[in-house]
Amino acid sequence: MTIQALGRRICQWVVGGFVILYLVALGLFVIGHFGLFGSPSGPLAGVFLVPLGAPWNFLWDSASMNDFGRFWLGILAPMVNLVIIVAICRLLQRY
């Protein structure tokens, strides 16, 4: 196995792992936020999205916006990191 193939494989694992973690955290957020399956709804529903979306959710937290905007920015913050990881993997595959 060449170095390029190994790097490609590592990028696939990292992206795939991040996507799985993001989907699990998003599912737990939806269950906790809307109180599905008898789960109590509370403010800690998105606690697993916070580390996946860091540092963007900390930067956006200081922005003055309503709760609806913070709701969507909290959900979409990990997507920014996913786009960055995919961009880095594609950039590294060129070399």
BATI-565167 format. One record per residue (C-alpha): residue in one letter; y, x, z. Coordinates in steps of 0.1 Angstrom, whole numbers, padded with zeros to 4 digits, always signed. Example, Ala and Ser with C-alpha at 12.3 -4.5 7.8 and 13.67 -1.06 7.14 Angstrom:
! residues 2
A-0045+0123+0078S-0011+0137+0071
! end
This chain:
! residues 95
M+0000+0000+0000T+0034+0014-0010I+0064+0015+0012Q+0081-0011-0010A+0051-0035-0007L+0051-0030+0031G+0088-0037+0033R+0084-0068+0012R+0056-0080+0035I+0076-0073+0066C+0105-0093+0052Q+0082-0122+0044W+0069-0122+0080V+0104-0120+0095V+0118-0148+0073G+0087-0170+0078G+0087-0164+0116F+0124-0172+0118V+0119-0204+0098I+0091-0215+0120L+0111-0208+0152Y+0141-0227+0137L+0120-0257+0128V+0104-0258+0162A+0137-0255+0180L+0152-0281+0157G+0124-0305+0164L+0127-0300+0202F+0164-0305+0199V+0160-0339+0181I+0133-0350+0206G+0155-0340+0236H+0188-0353+0222F+0176-0387+0211G+0151-0391+0239L+0121-0396+0216F+0085-0399+0230G+0098-0408+0264S+0117-0376+0269P+0149-0378+0289S+0180-0370+0268G+0202-0344+0283P+0227-0316+0276L+0201-0289+0274A+0183-0303+0244G+0196-0276+0221V+0189-0247+0244F+0164-0231+0220L+0189-0233+0191V+0214-0211+0210P+0196-0177+0207L+0187-0184+0171G+0223-0191+0162A+0239-0163+0182P+0266-0150+0177W+0280-0177+0155N+0276-0205+0180F+0296-0185+0205L+0324-0179+0180W+0325-0216+0170D+0324-0227+0207S+0360-0216+0211A+0371-0237+0181S+0388-0269+0190M+0368-0297+0175N+0352-0329+0186D+0316-0333+0199F+0304-0344+0165G+0315-0312+0149R+0300-0291+0176F+0267-0310+0172W+0264-0300+0136L+0277-0265+0140G+0251-0260+0167I+0224-0272+0144L+0236-0251+0114A+0244-0218+0133P+0208-0205+0129M+0210-0213+0092V+0237-0187+0089N+0214-0161+0104L+0186-0171+0081V+0208-0167+0051I+0219-0132+0063I+0182-0122+0069V+0172-0134+0034A+0202-0116+0018I+0193-0083+0036C+0157-0086+0024R+0167-0092-0012L+0191-0063-0010L+0165-0040+0003Q+0140-0051-0024R+0164-0037-0050Y+0159-0002-0037
! end
